[in-house]
Amino acid sequence: MNNFLHLSKKLLTIALFALISFNMVSCREDDFDHPPLNGGDPNLTVNMTIDSLKKIYRDSIIVFNKIVTIDSNWIIAGVVTADDKSGNFYKTMVFEDATAGISIRLDQSEFHTKYPVGRRVFIKLKGLVLGDYGNLIQIGGFVDNTGTTPSAAPIPFSLVDNHIIGGMYNLNPQPAKVSILDLSNTNKWQNRFVEIQNAEFAPADTNQPYADAVTFQSINRTVNDCNGGSVIVRTSGYSNFATKKTPTGKGTLKGIFSIFNSDLQMIVRDERDAVMDSLRCNGAGGPSTLINIDAVRNIFSGATTVVNGNFYINGVVISNYLTSNLNSRNIFIQDATGGICVRFTANHSFNLGDSLSINIAGQSLGEFSGLLQVGTTTPSVPLANVTILGTGKSVTPQVVTIAQILANMAGTDSWESSLLKIDNATISGGTIFSGSIQITDASGVMTMYTASAATFSGTTVPSGTVSITGILSDFTGTVTPPNTNSQMLLRSAADVQ
């Protein structure tokens, strides 16, 4: 009997195992029965176009800032052209059909995981509302009367799936190619995915962060075309590309065209929507290339020359604006190959020892009273062209004699705007730092100049033998006796020891 029970239990166990195995195999086979990669569309009949819907809204209001509730069983469909993946569209989806584009507000975060760019969406409109924000027409969930004017509030999270039904994926929307002038037809192009060709950021807005990721402030940058048109590129400080730098060349700008009252705006999905690596309209631009300062000096032809190439220079500040011994718009920087003076469009506040990267694309290179400058003509170098790479750097001055300085200035001029040091020198021709006085060593005599506005002007000059550190400058471009054209500029009285 025990043997019979044992056998029965064993047979039962085998049968159960076989049944489980069959079910597991059946489930595994079902897993292979996936829908097509791009999915399919729901069985819904589209009975309204986006353009007709927007026209109904415009025709039903006298002025904007009015909300219209939709009580008809209308269904629209379109392909998503902007989602919330980058953070530049907050709880707002933009989609378009063959007739127009529109945005829809939904109280749902990370909706791009369900409705990404390239997916077709179907919108059941009954019960939703139409409104506008700054004349930009939007679909919302209900009327919000909490503000000074009614607005279209986002569709509540619990109702999103009742109104938005996803369709096919990977439809790859293509932008409509437009000019900035075309965008003046705001009714036609608002909320459309567009592409502007021959576009470039305004000089002051090149190589700048798209937005302020520290304070999370949105920033407007200006993009121009080669025909004088301009449009705002507005980016949220919450976007994941806020710290990315704007391009310096010319190319294409893609994005969603938007408006805010009279402002024409492009909203990019991320930094990849701006591809600008060709020469700018003025012949500058293209991929940024680092050029050393000695090479920049060699570009100068003897007359004012344009830097024809998308170049930037890196160097350490060797001048001190705080002591006011030079023009407040000028700065001297130096790299391993030499130094140069850069003239800005406005007063700067770059400190001694700051490590800078300066975009010099399209800038003038010329002499002012013999001193070679980047940005010598108006307009000079925008302050926005500068990126601070670091602080507290130091440059070791080259130890030279006065004779060597004069020979260099009469020859290659390669030491101009560099930090030099003269040992075993004496000072004569004045008892205070003010104006031009003479410095002498065993090899010769040259000038040391201090502006009357310098903070150390009037300080007593040390007597006896001293070491003098300063920036080699020029004041007429020629070196003739008594060599008053070559000048040493001090950063402070401490440069004389």
Rosetta blueprint (number, residue, H / E / L):
1 M L
2 N H
3 N H
4 F H
5 L H
6 H H
7 L H
8 S H
9 K H
10 K H
11 L H
12 L H
13 T H
14 I H
15 A H
16 L H
17 F H
18 A H
19 L H
20 I H
21 S H
22 F H
23 N H
24 M H
25 V H
26 S H
27 C H
28 R H
29 E H
30 D H
31 D H
32 F L
33 D L
34 H L
35 P L
36 P L
37 L L
38 N L
39 G L
40 G L
41 D L
42 P L
43 N L
44 L L
45 T L
46 V L
47 N L
48 M L
49 T L
50 I H
51 D H
52 S H
53 L H
54 K H
55 K H
56 I H
57 Y H
58 R H
59 D H
60 S H
61 I L
62 I L
63 V L
64 F L
65 N L
66 K L
67 I L
68 V E
69 T E
70 I L
71 D L
72 S L
73 N L
74 W L
75 I E
76 I E
77 A E
78 G E
79 V E
80 V E
81 T E
82 A E
83 D L
84 D L
85 K L
86 S L
87 G L
88 N L
89 F L
90 Y L
91 K L
92 T E
93 M E
94 V E
95 F E
96 E E
97 D L
98 A L
99 T L
100 A L
101 G E
102 I E
103 S E
104 I E
105 R E
106 L E
107 D L
108 Q L
109 S L
110 E L
111 F H
112 H H
113 T H
114 K L
115 Y L
116 P L
117 V L
118 G L
119 R L
120 R E
121 V E
122 F E
123 I E
124 K E
125 L L
126 K L
127 G L
128 L L
129 V E
130 L E
131 G E
132 D E
133 Y E
134 G L
135 N L
136 L E
137 I E
138 Q E
139 I E
140 G E
141 G L
142 F E
143 V E
144 D E
145 N L
146 T L
147 G L
148 T L
149 T L
150 P L
151 S E
152 A E
153 A E
154 P L
155 I E
156 P L
157 F H
158 S H
159 L H
160 V H
161 D H
162 N H
163 H H
164 I E
165 I E
166 G E
167 G L
168 M L
169 Y L
170 N L
171 L L
172 N L
173 P L
174 Q L
175 P L
176 A E
177 K E
178 V E
179 S L
180 I L
181 L L
182 D H
183 L H
184 S H
185 N L
186 T H
187 N H
188 K H
189 W H
190 Q L
191 N L
192 R L
193 F E
194 V E
195 E E
196 I E
197 Q E
198 N E
199 A E
200 E E
201 F E
202 A L
203 P H
204 A H
205 D H
206 T L
207 N L
208 Q L
209 P E
210 Y L
211 A L
212 D E
213 A L
214 V L
215 T L
216 F L
217 Q E
218 S L
219 I E
220 N E
221 R E
222 T E
223 V E
224 N E
225 D E
226 C L
227 N L
228 G L
229 G L
230 S E
231 V E
232 I E
233 V E
234 R E
235 T E
236 S L
237 G L
238 Y L
239 S L
240 N L
241 F L
242 A L
243 T L
244 K L
245 K E
246 T L
247 P L
248 T L
249 G L
250 K E
251 G E
252 T E
253 L E
254 K E
255 G E
256 I E
257 F E
258 S E
259 I E
260 F E
261 N L
262 S L
263 D E
264 L E
265 Q E
266 M E
267 I E
268 V L
269 R L
270 D L
271 E H
272 R H
273 D H
274 A E
275 V E
276 M E
277 D E
278 S E
279 L E
280 R L
281 C L
282 N L
283 G L
284 A L
285 G E
286 G L
287 P L
288 S L
289 T E
290 L E
291 I L
292 N L
293 I H
294 D H
295 A H
296 V H
297 R H
298 N H
299 I H
300 F L
301 S L
302 G L
303 A L
304 T L
305 T E
306 V E
307 V L
308 N L
309 G L
310 N L
311 F E
312 Y E
313 I E
314 N E
315 G E
316 V E
317 V E
318 I L
319 S L
320 N L
321 Y H
322 L H
323 T H
324 S L
325 N L
326 L L
327 N L
328 S L
329 R L
330 N E
331 I E
332 F E
333 I E
334 Q E
335 D E
336 A L
337 T L
338 G E
339 G E
340 I E
341 C E
342 V E
343 R E
344 F E
345 T L
346 A L
347 N L
348 H L
349 S L
350 F L
351 N L
352 L L
353 G L
354 D L
355 S E
356 L E
357 S E
358 I E
359 N E
360 I L
361 A L
362 G L
363 Q L
364 S E
365 L E
366 G E
367 E E
368 F E
369 S L
370 G L
371 L E
372 L E
373 Q E
374 V E
375 G L
376 T L
377 T L
378 T L
379 P L
380 S L
381 V E
382 P L
383 L H
384 A H
385 N H
386 V E
387 T E
388 I E
389 L E
390 G E
391 T L
392 G L
393 K L
394 S L
395 V L
396 T L
397 P L
398 Q E
399 V E
400 V E
401 T L
402 I H
403 A H
404 Q H
405 I H
406 L H
407 A H
408 N H
409 M H
410 A H
411 G L
412 T L
413 D L
414 S L
415 W L
416 E L
417 S L
418 S L
419 L E
420 L E
421 K E
422 I E
423 D E
424 N E
425 A E
426 T E
427 I E
428 S E
429 G L
430 G L
431 T L
432 I E
433 F L
434 S L
435 G E
436 S E
437 I E
438 Q E
439 I E
440 T E
441 D E
442 A L
443 S L
444 G E
445 V E
446 M E
447 T E
448 M E
449 Y E
450 T E
451 A L
452 S L
453 A L
454 A L
455 T L
456 F L
457 S L
458 G L
459 T L
460 T E
461 V L
462 P L
463 S L
464 G L
465 T L
466 V E
467 S E
468 I E
469 T E
470 G E
471 I E
472 L E
473 S E
474 D E
475 F L
476 T L
477 G L
478 T L
479 V L
480 T L
481 P L
482 P L
483 N L
484 T L
485 N L
486 S E
487 Q E
488 M E
489 L E
490 L L
491 R L
492 S L
493 A H
494 A H
495 D H
496 V E
497 Q L
